[in-house]
Amino acid sequence: MPMASLACGSNLSLLLRAANTSPSLHLSSNLIAGFSHKLLTTASSSCSSSLKTIGIGVTRATAHVANAVLVDEEDKSRVLRVGVICGGPSAERGISLNSARSVLDHIQGEDLHVSCYYIDSHLNAYAIYSAQVYSNTPSDFDFKLESLAQGFQSLSEFAEHLAASVDIVFPVIHGRFGEDGGIQELLENYNVPFVGTGSKECRQAFDKYEASLGLSKHGFVTIPSFLLQGSDVNESELSEWFASNQLDLNSGKVVVKPTRAGSSIGVTVAYGVTDSLKKAKEIISQGIDDRVLVELFLEGGSEFTAIVLDVGHGFDCQPVVLLPTEVELQFHGSGDVREKDAIFNYRRKYLPTQQVAYHTPPRFPIDIIKSIREGASLLFQRLGLRDFARIDGWFLPSTAKALSSSEDKFGMTELGTILFTDINLISGMEQTSFLFQQASKVGFSHSNILRSIIHRACLRFPELATCSSESGQLHRNSKSLKPNETSKGREGFHKVFVIFGGDTSERQVSLMSGTNVWLNLQAFDDLDVTPCLLARSIDHSSTTDSDKKDSDAISREVWSLPYSLVLRHTTEEVLDACMEAIEPARAALTSHLRNQVMNELMKGLKKHGWFMGFDIADELPVRYSLKEWIKFAKEVEATVFITVHGGIGEDGTLQSLLEAEGVPYTGPGVMASKICMDKVATSLALNHLGDMGVLTINKDVKRKEDLFKMPILQTWYDLTSKLQCETLCIKPARDGCSTGVARLCCAEDLVVYIKALDDCLLRIPPNSFSKAHGMIEMPNPPPELLIFEPFVETDEIVVSTKIMMENSQHLLWKGQSRWVEVTVGVIGTRGLMHSLSPSITVKETGDILSLEEKFQGGTGINLTPPPVSIISNEVLGRCKQRIELIANTLQLEGFSRVDAFVNVDSGEVLVIEVNTVPGMTPSTVLIHQALTEQPPMYPHQFFRTLLDLASERVL
């Protein structure tokens, strides 16, 4: 059966070793295409033990969508068919894609077949390839729908298809149509089983005003609020409400938020009646919602959130609240003066920022934590919720301004007041979401908690109960709780240390990359994968003395991390969590609460045949010096997977230290890393390739101190004259791929940039220069050397879902300059590098891609492969040959990423830079490019191939 055989395409290096006499893996231009289905079929039985039950999802990408959502009749009795639905009309649909990607990564297996579906902003439904879930953004996703997805004529046809093709639906649509009862009502009408709360209960819980009324009715303390509806706004009534709550009519501080837009969208702070009405009208005019809630701002309070898991049977509800998380807003330095309207908004919730920290369990009195858990459990039952939910709230200590409320209401305690404010019926499921943070604290891996939720839902449906009870649950990470195992690893497994973090402004992206690699490599039975944090150095001064640099680096700290401590948004938070975890009193409290929650969970879970135990051990982090950590890696024969972007992770320093001890590592060697980190050295190394269609950009290098001293106008004139251009691109000579890169259109722009360097700004705010741009992250500390280049004008490419003309495909491109910007991954051994399919980069804001646009799902657009309307297949082939020439000339190996401009007529390549430790986040373009190979390489396959390349290299 050819389709089934493709499930084993994941371990490409093993197949290559079987097919070739050469001991090393050679990836040439025709490598992946050269795998025959016959070879994959032959190898299927030997491959299956190495990969943990992920194969079924892999095969679907090569099949037609219409067939991909069906399972053979002979498999129905042993395979649970799950339909994952993502997208939706709300502004959170980018987060929905991230959630779907995470669910897909962690639940698919031999016993559980995943089919993927998408609802667009107009409520059109599509069956999609699982590969499409890895699209970077909704815009990118929508662009590909017409050519890659199977559309349904109506939601009714979609529901009929689900009834025939899946056993149970797992909705991961956040906000409207996902949590307001819309998708639930559709599924109920067609008798399609689904995970989560029913439509009626969703409608009440999703509407913040209705939920508040419901909470009050059920005896909970609620925040005083006032409802504004549509254009019928009565200012005098709002003024009366302000007065009744002792708020100043001109300056009283309140929160203004839509009642039906999820937990983050449109939430803002207002001051006084007039400002409240203004912000309410903005929410209405923007089409976010026509019902707006005005609430008291809870001064002196602490926000918390708690995951509730139902471990009952059938319709018997037995909710257990996991360890709640305290959300702490933080502000650092002069650039982050405390905002008077600071709230936990969309940006703080979903993007890496040092303005928020999480504490699980909260730093509240233990009696308050107990009351939060009791209250959330009671709320879950009284509102009729099912399977799982996330409940947000506030704790107001007795020292804060008291709320007027009846003493017999739940939440009133001697220590303060507990208020539940938001009920999230489909909690976010990104890799580091609250669901996984809290679940890992009480023994659940990502896979285990998601499968537990699905199997619990199946118990409500008699026809699925048998399937659920027969299904083996603990496929991944089951090795985590075996007794007598230490941090030195397990015998018989190949040890892998995934290292991330470091000093540069890309350290948060590094954390995302490292987390993604670590979670994907967990899929393999033969690997023992340990996540490791490279802590920031105390001395941030830059140095060009290589001996001193190595000496300083070797004393750096590395933390070997337990599962739960990795799931954070920033490296600073990971380090704080490590310090908190080893503090004796805190560790004892966490252990006590963990055992309490696990005992409560087991009372229900032990009755279910599908639950085979917790799979995450209660471990503490271990601290090493970098020197000790490398010695340890050598001792246990580990391979190091480097995901440290910039700094010592990309300039050859870490590579040199590992080579000295004979420890294999991913990516290029010492010399190639040094050359590629220095953008000037990269250009010099490629200068001689001009006749072969590889071009470099003229550069001028200036010292930071010289820029401070020289007259600005003279500097601008000298640079533009020497480089023969009108506008400049400025970037650090030795830093990451997005940090500190800006377009300068005039001398005044240069003044702004130099002042940012002088003031040591962490970021340049949007639109600080004469031409519109987004946020620009700056290196910390400021770079000593800066590069000036002519700014290369490319043809603007616009992807728009608003243009509905026939055959437009939503792509606008004028094609005047004939140059477009691309990014492309290269993979293989030294001298035999293979170019993946390039991605055309489409910028959403300004002229320079921001860190968020490159690495954070939900922003930025990458077209992979490039549309033939822009680059023909013939020119694309010439482009890839030149990319391989660049890689081999620089002696790259393992994998890297080349950023360049490509002439769409000739295929000439104008090199921007080469990144030897490229971004490996869930939505990185490297994943898109690997998925376009034949057969497609899914993330776990891709990262395993990179690991095998490293393990086989000769140092």
N, C-alpha and C positions, 0 to 999 in steps of 0.2 A: 504494500500500500504506500505509494510514493509520498503522500501528504504526511503520513505518520512518521516516515523516515526523516523528514525535515526537522522534526523535534530535536534531533541530535546534532543539528548544525551548529549548536552552541559551542562545542569544544573544538574549534577549528584547528587549533594547534595539534591536538591529539590525532585528528584525522590526517593532517599533513604529515605527521611523523610516521603514520602507518602507510602513507602513500609514497613517501620519498625516503631514500636512503640517507639523505643529509640529516644530521642530528639537529640542525637549527631550522627555524621557521623562516622561509623566504617568501615575502609578500611582493610579488611583482605586479605589473599592471593588469595582468589577466588572472591573478591568483584566485580571487573569490569566484569569478565567473567560471573558472576552470573546474570547480567542484562539480562532479556529475551527481545526479540523483541516485545513480546506482551505487556510487561510493558511499553516499550518506546512508542509503538503505542498508548496505552491508555492515556499516559501523554502528547501526542504531542500538544493537543490544549491548555492545561494550560501552557505549557512551552514556547510557541511561543511569548507571550507578554514580557517575561523576557529577551529574547535574540533578539538583533536587527538584524533581517533578514540575518543571516549568515548560516542558516541551509543547504541550497542546497549544498554548497561546502563540508560540513561535510559528507554527505551521500556517496559521491563518493568514499571515501577511502575503503568502504566495498564491492564495486562492482567490477566486472571485468573491466579492463581498456577499453576494446573494447566497453563495454556498458556505461562506465562512461562518455563518451564524447557525449552521445545522450540525448535529452530531449523528454519526452512524447509528442505525437502529440497535446494532449489537452492543453499542457502548452505553445506551441510555440507562441500563440497569445499574451501572456502576459509576456513572459520571453525573455530577450535579451541574446543570447548565445555568449559569448566572449571566444575566444581562446587566451590564453597567451602563447607566444613562448619565451623560454629563452635558454641560453647556447651559442653555436656558437664556432668558431675556434680561437677566439682571446684570449690573455692573460687576458682579462677582463671578462672572462666567470664566474669566481667566483663572481664578482660584479653583473653580470647578474642574477645569482641565488638569490642573496640578493634582487635585484630589484623585481624579480618575486614573491618572498616570501612576500614582502611588498605589492605588487599589489594584490595578492591573499587575504591577510589579510583584505584589505580595500575596495574591490569592490564587493565581492560576497554577494548575497542577494536573497530574494524571487523573485525579478524582474530581477535579473541578474545572469545567470548561468555561472560559470567559468570552462573551460576545459584547462588542462595544457599540453604543448608539450615541447620537448627538442631537440635541435640540437647539436650533439656531435662535437668533433674537426675535424672529417672527413666528416662533413656535412650529417651524417645519422640522420634521423628524427624518433622521438618516441612520442607516446601518453603515458603520465605518470599519476600516481596517484597524486592528489594534495598533499598528505602526503610526497611524494618524494621531493617536493620543499624545505622541511625543512632539507634536507641533509646538512651536515656541509661544504663539499667541493666538487669541481668537481671530485676529485679522488674517494671520498666516493660515490658520485652520480653515476659515471660511473660503479663502482663495482656492483651496484644493478640493472643496466639497463637490463641485460640479463634475470634476474628472475622476475622483477617487471614491465617491460614496454612492450608495444606493438610496435614493430618496423615496419617501412614501407620499402618496397623494393626499393623505389626511392623517390626523391623529387617530382616527378610528381604524384605518388600515394598519397603522403602526401598532396599535394595541392588539389587533387580530394577529399580526405577525408574532408579537411577543407571546401571546397565548399559545401559539403553535410551536415556537422555536426555543423558548427558555423555560426553565422550571421556576425560577424566582428572579425578580428584578432588584438590583441594588441602586437606588437613585443617589447620585452624588451632585445634584443640582443645588447650588446654594442660592438663597433668596427666592424671588418670585418664580412660580411654577414648580419649584422644588420643595420649598418648606411651607408654602401657603395652602397646601392641599390640592393644588392643580394636578400634578402628575399622579398623586395618590388616588384622586377621584377617577381619573381616566383608567387606572389599573383596576380599581374596584369594580367599575362598570363592566369590565371584560373578564372579571374573575382571574386576574393575573396576580399571583402571590408576590409580595414585595417586602423588603426590609424597611422597618421603621414604623412611625406613627400613622394612624389612619387619617383620612382627609378632614373629617369634622374636627378632630382634636388639633390637627395642624392649623386649620383656619383660625382657631381661637388663640393658640399659643403663638402663632407667627405675628399677629397683629399686636403691637406693643400696648396699645390702649386696651384692647379686649383682654389681653393677658393680664394686665394690671388689675382690671376689674375682677377677673377670675381669681387672681391671687388674693385679693382683698376678701372676696366672697368665701374663700377657703381658709381664711383666718391668718393670712400672712401680712406682715408689715409691708407697705408699699410706699414708693416715693410720691409725694404730692405732684400732680401733673394737670395740664390743661390741654384740651384737644382743639386744634384749629382745622377746619374742613373747607377745602376748595377756596373759592373767592369770597365766601361768606364769613368774613372775619370781623368779629365784634371787639374793637379795641377797648371799649369800656369794660367789657366782661373780663378781658385779660388783665386790665389794670386792677380790677377788683380782686382777681386771683393773686396778683403780685402782692397787694396790700394784705390780704388774708394770710399770706405766708411770710409776712414781715420782710418783704423784699422792696428795696428802693425802686420807685417807678422808672428812674433814669439810669440806674447802675446795677440793679439787682442781677446777680449772676445765675444763669440758667443754662440747661442743655436743650438744644433744639434738634429734633431728629424725626425722620419719617417713621410712620408707624409700621410700614410694610416694605422694608427695603433691606432686611438682613441686619446683622449686628454692627456693621461698620460704615455702610454707605450713607453719605449725607449727614453724618452726625457732627455737630458743631456746637460752639459755646456762644452765647449772646449775653448782652448787658442791657438790661432795662426793656421796657415794653416796645419801644420803637425798633430797637435792634432785633428783638425777637421776631416781630412781625416781618421785618425786612428779610431775615434769614429763612423764615418759614415760607415766604413768598418765593424766594430763590429756589427752595426745594420743590415747590409746586410748579414753578415756571420751567424748571429743568426736566420736568416729567418724571422725577424720582418717585413722587407720591403726591396724592391730593389730600392726604390726611397727615397732619404734622403734630407731634407731641412736644409740649414745653414742660420740662421737668426742673425741679430744684437741682442745683449743682451741689454735690455732697462734699463740702469742705472738710478736710481732715480725715477723709475716709480712705480705705484701701480696697481696690478692686480685686475680685477673685473669680475663678471659673472652675467648674467641677464637671467631670465626665460621669454620667450615670449609666451603668450596664445592667440590663435585666437578665438574671440567670434563672428565671422561673421556667415553667413548662407549659406549653400550650398557651391558653389565655390567663394562666395563673401568673400574676406579676410579682416578681421578687427582685426589686431594684437594689443594687449595691453601688454606693458612691465611691469612686476611687479617691486617691489623695488629691485634694484640691490644690490649685496653683494660685499663688498671690502674684498679681501684676503690679510691678513697681515702676513708675515713671522716673527716669533719671536724667540729670542735666549736667553737662561737663564743660568747664572752661568758659571763656568770655564769648565764644561763638555760640554757646548754648545757654544763654541766660534764660532762666526759668520762664516759660510762657505762661501768662496768666490764664490762657484758655487751653492748657495742655489736657488732652484726653487721649484715651487708647483708641486711636483712629485707624483707618485702613492701612496707611503707610507703616505705622508702628506695629500693626498686627502681622503684616505679610512681608515686609522688607527688612533686611538686616539693618539695624540701627542701634547705637549705644544709648538711645533714649528710653529703652525699656529693658527691664530684667524680670525674670520669672523665678519664683521660689516654690518648690514642691517638696514637702508640704509648706503651707504658708507659715510666716513667722508670727502667727497669732497665738493667743493662749490656747492650750490644748482643749479646754472646754468649748471655745468658740469653734475650733475645727470640728469637734464632735457635733455641735449644733448645726453647722453648715451641712455636714453630711446627713444628719437626720432630716433637716429641712428639705434638702434637695431630693432625698428619697421620698418623703411625704408628698412633695410637689409633683414628682414624676407619677406617683400613683393617682393623686387626686385629679390631675389633668388628663389622665388616660393615655400617657405616652407609652411607646413600645420600643423594645430592643435596645436602643441607646439614645442618648441626647447629651447636649452640653448646656449647663445652666450657669449663667453669669450673675454676679451680684456684688454687693458692697458690704464691708464691715466698718461701721462707725464706732470707734472706741468711746467710752463714756466721757472722755475728755473733750470730744468734738461736740459741735453744736447739736443738741438733741432734737429729734423729730417729735412732733406732737402725735402721739398714737396711743391707742388703748393698751393697757398693761397686759391684757390677756391675748394679744396678738402674738403669733409665732415670730420670733426674731428679737423680741425685747428681752435683754439679759442684763445682769448687774455689770457685766464687763463692757457692754455696748450693744449696738443694734445691728442685726443681720438683715439685709434686704436683698431679695432676689429680683432681678430687673429684666433679664433677657433669657428666652428659651430658644436654643438653637437645635432644631430638629434634625438637621443633617450637618453635624459638626465638620469643620475643615479636616481634610485627611492628607494634607501635604506631609512630606517626610518628617518634619519636626513639629507637627501640630500638637495641640494640647491633648488630643486623643492618644497619640503615641507617647508623648512625654509621660502622661499619667499612667498609661497602661504598662509601660516598661518599668515604672517604679514598683509595680506590684506583680511582676513576673511574666508579663505578656510581651512577646516580640510583635512586630508589625503584622506578620502573617497570622500569628495566633489570635490576636484580638479581632482582626477582621473576619477570620474564619469563625470565631466564636459568635460574633454578631450575626453572621449569615446563618449558621446552623441553629442559633436560637430562634431566628425568624422562621426557619423551616418547621419548627415544632408547632407552629400555629396552624399548619396546613397538613391534614392527615395523609394526603398523598405524598408529601415530602418528608414526613417524620421518619419513615423507614430508611429513605435514602440518606438522611442526615445521620441517623444512628449507626449506619454501616460505614460511613465515611471516616477514614483515618484522618485525624486533625493535624497532628504535630509533625509536619514534614520538614520545616526549616528550623534551624537553631535548637533542635531537640537535644543536641549535644551539650547545651549550655549548662544544664543542671546536674550533670553527672558528678558523683561524689569524688572527693579527694583530687580535684583538679585545681591547678594553680595558674597564676598568670603566665607561667612558663609554657603553657599550651598543652595540647593533648598529643599523645604518642600516635604516630601513624598518619598524622595530618601535615600537609605542607603549610608552614607558618607564613603569614603575610602581615606586615605592619603597614597600615595606611597612615601616612603622616600629612598633617595639614596645619594651617595657622601661620605663624611667622609675624613679621613686623610691618609689612607693607599695607597700603590702603586696600589691597586686594585680599586681605586675610579673611574677610567675611565670605567672599566668593570662594576662597580656599576651603573654608569650613563646609560650604554647600557642596563643593566638589568632592571633598574627602568623605562626607557623609553619604553621598550618592554612590561613590565607588565601594565603600564599605558595605552598604546595604545590598548592592548588586552582587558582590562577591560572596555574600552570605548564602547565595543560592547553591553553592557547590559543596557536595558532601566531603570532598577531599581537602578542603581548605579550612584553616583555623585563622580567622581574620581578626586582627586587633586594631581598633582606631587609636591614633596617637596625636596629641596636641603639641606642636612646637610653640612654646610660650614666647611672648614678646621679650626681647632683651631689655635690660634695665638701661643700658647705654644706647641711645638711639643715634649717636653721632655716626656719620658716614666716614668710611676710610677706603683708600685705594691700595693700602699696603696688604698684599694677599696673605703674608705670614701672620700679621696681626689679626686679619679677618678670620683666618682659620682658628687662631688661638682664642679669639673672642667667641667664635661660634661653638667650639667644643665644650664651653662651659655653660651654654644655654640649657634651659630646662625642657624636658620632654615628659609629658604625662601620658601613661598608658591608661586608657579610659574604659570604665564599664559601660554597658549598653546605654543606660538611661542618661548618662551625662553628656553624650554626644549630641542629643536631640535638643539643640539650642540654636538661636539665631545669630549669635556673635561669639567670637573666640574669647572675648572678655567675660562673657557670661559662662562659658564652659570653664574657664579658669576659676571664676568665683564659685561655681558649683563644686569644683574639685576641693577648694579650700573649705567650703562649707561642709562637704561630705566627710572630711577627715577631722573636723572639729568634734571632739568626743560627745558633748551634750547633744549637738545637732544630729550626729550619726545615731545616737541611741534613740532619740525621738523618732527619726525617720524609720529605723528598724522596727520600733514598737508599732507604729502606725501601719507600716507595710504588712507586718504579720497579722494585725487585726483585720485589715481589709482582705488579705488573702484567705483568712479563715472564713470570713463572711461569704466570699466568692465560692469557696469550696463547698459550702453547705448546699448551694444550688447546683454547681457544676458537676459534683461527684455523681449526681443522678443521671447525667447525660453520657451515653456511650461514646459520643464523638469527642469528648474532652479528654485528652491524654496527659494533662498536666501543664504546669507553668514551665516556661523555657528560658527565662532570664534570671540569672543568679543575682543574689544580693552581694555585690562586690564593691570594693573601694578602689579609687584611682591609685596608681603607683607613680611616684615621681623619680625621674632619673636626670642626671646630667646628659647632654647629648652624647658625650664620650661613652658613658655607661650604657646608654640605650643602644648605641651602635655595637658595642661589645656583646650586649645581650642578644641583639639580632644575629650576630655571628654565631654565638653559642647555640642558639636554637635553629640555625640554618634558615632564617627567615629571608624572604624577598621583601624589599621596601618599595611600596607603591607611593611615589612622590606626588602630592597634590598641593604643595606649597608654591603659590604664585608669586613671582618676583623675589627680590632679596636673595638670601642664601639658598633658597629652593630652586632658583632658576639661573643663578650666575656661575654655577660650577662648584660652589663651596661645599654644599651638602654632598654632591656627587663625588668630590675629591675625598671627603672624609669616609664615605662608604667604600670607595674603591680601595683606600688604604688598608681596610680591614677585610677586603674580599667579599663584601656584602652586595649581592646583586640588587639592582634598582631599575625602576622604569624610566623610560625617556632617554634622550641623548647623553653622551659622555661629557667629561669635564670640559674639553676644549671647545666642542660644539656649543655647549651651554654658555660658556664665557663669550664666545663670538656673537651668539644670537642675542644675548642680554644687552650687549653694547651695539646700539643701532648703527653707529658709525663703522664699527668693525664689520658688521654684517654687510654693509654696502661695499666696503673695500674688498671683502672676500668674494663678492659677486660681480665686481666691476668688469671682469674680463669676458663676461658672458653676453655682452651687448649684441654681438653679431649673431648670437643664437636666439635672440628674441627675449632675453632677460635684461631688463633695464633697472637702474637704481635712481633714486631721487637725490639731486644735489642738496648738500647739507652745509650748515655753518654751526659751529659749536661755540658757545659762550659760557664763561664761568658766571655763576650766580653773583659773586661779589663784584665782578666787573660790570654787570648790568646795573647794580645799585649805584655805581660811581659814574657811569657814562651818561652824557646828556641823552634824553629819550629820543628827541627828534633826530639827532645825529645817528644814533643807533638804528632807528627805523630806516633812515635814508641809506645807511651803509648796507643793511641786510637786504632791503628790496632791490638795491642796485646790484649787489653781488649775486643774488639769486635770480635776478631778472624776473621779478614778479610784483604783483600789486598787493596780494594778501599772503599772509604767512601762516604756517602751522607750527606751533611750539609744543615740545614734548620733552620730558626728562630723557637724558642720554641712557640711563640705566635703570629703568623701572618697568612696571607691567604694561599691558597693552592698552589700557584705557586711562590710566592715572595721569592727571596733569596735562592731558592733551587738549589743546584749544585752537580755534581759528582766530587770528588777529587781522582785522581789516584796516586798522589805522593806528597811529602812534598812541592815541588815547587808550586803545585796547591793551597795548603793551604796558602802559602805566598801570592799568588795573591788575594785570597779571603779575607784574613786578611787586606791586604792593601786597598782593596775596602771598607771594613768597616771603616778603619781608615780615608780614604779620603772622606767618606760619599758619595760615588758614587751612583747616581740614577740608574745606570745600568752597568753591566759588558758586554763589547762588545763581539760579537761572537768570538769563537775560542781563548779565552784568556787562557784557560787551555790546558793541554797536549793532551786531547782527544777532537775532534770536538764537538761543541755545538752551539746553537743559542744564541740570546740575553737573558740575565738574568736580569730581573727587581729586584731592591734591595729595601728593606724596607727603609722608610724615616720617622723618624730618624732610624739609625741603631739599631737592636735589642740588648737588654742587655744580653739575654740568647740565646745560640745556641745549637742545637741538632746534635749529630753525630750518624749515623747509618751505619751498613754494607750496601753497595750498593747491591741491589738484582738484580742479572742477570736474565733476562727473555729471552724467545725465540723471536728472531726478526721476526716480521710479516711485509711483504712487499706487498703493494697493488700497482699494476702497470698496467696502460692501454696500455703499450708498448708490453706486452707479449700476443701474439695472438694465442697461441697453443690451440687446441681444448680441451674443458673441464677443462682448467686451471682456469677459472673464475678470472684470474689476481691476485690470492692469493698465496703467497709463504710463507711457514712456515716449519721450520726444526723440531721443537718440541723436542729439546734435553733436556732442563732443566725441561720441563713439567710445568713451571709456566708462566702465562701471567698476564698482568696488566689490571684491569677492573675498571670501575667507574659505580656506580649504585644508582639510586634515591630510596628513601623510602618515603612513604606517608601514612598518617592515624592519628589515635588518640593514645595517650600514652598507651603502652601495646598491641596495635593491629596494629602495623605498617606493611604495605604491601610493598614488594620489587618489583620494576619495573624490566624490563628485563635489565640485565647488558650490558654495552658496552665494547668491547675490544678496548683498546687504542693503536693506531698506531702512533708512533712519526715520524715526517718528518725530524727533525733536532736534532742530538745529542741524549742524554739519558734522559733528563728531559723535560717534556712538558713546553713550554713557555706560558705566558699569552695569546699571540695571538693564539697559537695553540689550547688552550682550549676554547677560547671564540669568536674569530673573524672569521666569515664566510670567507672561502677562504683559510684557513690554517688548518692543523691537520686532522686526519682521525679517525672516530669512527665507528666501525662495530656493529650495533645494529639490531637484537640480534646477539650474537656471532655465527659465522658459526659452524654448527654441525661437520664439519671436524676438528675443534679445540676443542670444548666442546660439548659433547653429551647432549641430552635433559635431561637424567637422572642426570648427574653430574651438569648440570645447575640448576636443581631443588634443589639439595642439597646445592649448592652455595647460592641460593636465601633464603633458610631456614636459613642458617647461617647469612646472611645479616640481616634478620628480627630479629634473636636472638641478634645480635649486637645492632640494633636500639632499641629494647625493653629493653636490659640491660642498655643502656645509658639513658633510659627514654626519647627518642626522641618523638616528636609529630609534627603534621603539615607536614613538609617535610624537608628532608636533603639529603646529598649525601655522600656515602661511597666510598672512594678510597682504593683499595686493590690489592693484588696479589692472584690469584686463581690457585690451582693445578688442571690441566685439567683431571687428573685421579681420584682423590679422592674428589674433590670439596672443599678441605680445603681452608680456607680464611686467608691470612696473611694481617692484617690491616695496611694500610699506615696512613690514617687520616680520620676524619669525618668532613664534612663542614655543619654547621647548617644554613648558608645563601649561598647556592650554586649559581653559575652563572645562570642567567635567560635571557641571550641574545637570539636573534632570532635563533641562530644556536646551542644553548647548547644541550648537549647530553640528558638532562632531557626531552626536547621536543621530541627527537627521541624515547626515551624510552616510553613516554606517548602515542606516535602514534602507538607503537607495541601492546598496550593493545587491548582487544576486548570488546566493540567496541573501535576504536581509539579515543584518547582524543586529540583534536586539541588544539593549544595554548590557545585560549580564554576559552575553557572548563577547561583546566588544571589549569590555574591561578584562575579561578572562584572557582574551587574545593578547592584550597589552601586557598582562601579568606573565603569561607564558613566554613572550618575547624577552622579558627581563630575566626570567629564571634561567633561560637557555644561553644568555650572553656570556661570553668569556671575558673576564676582567683581566 
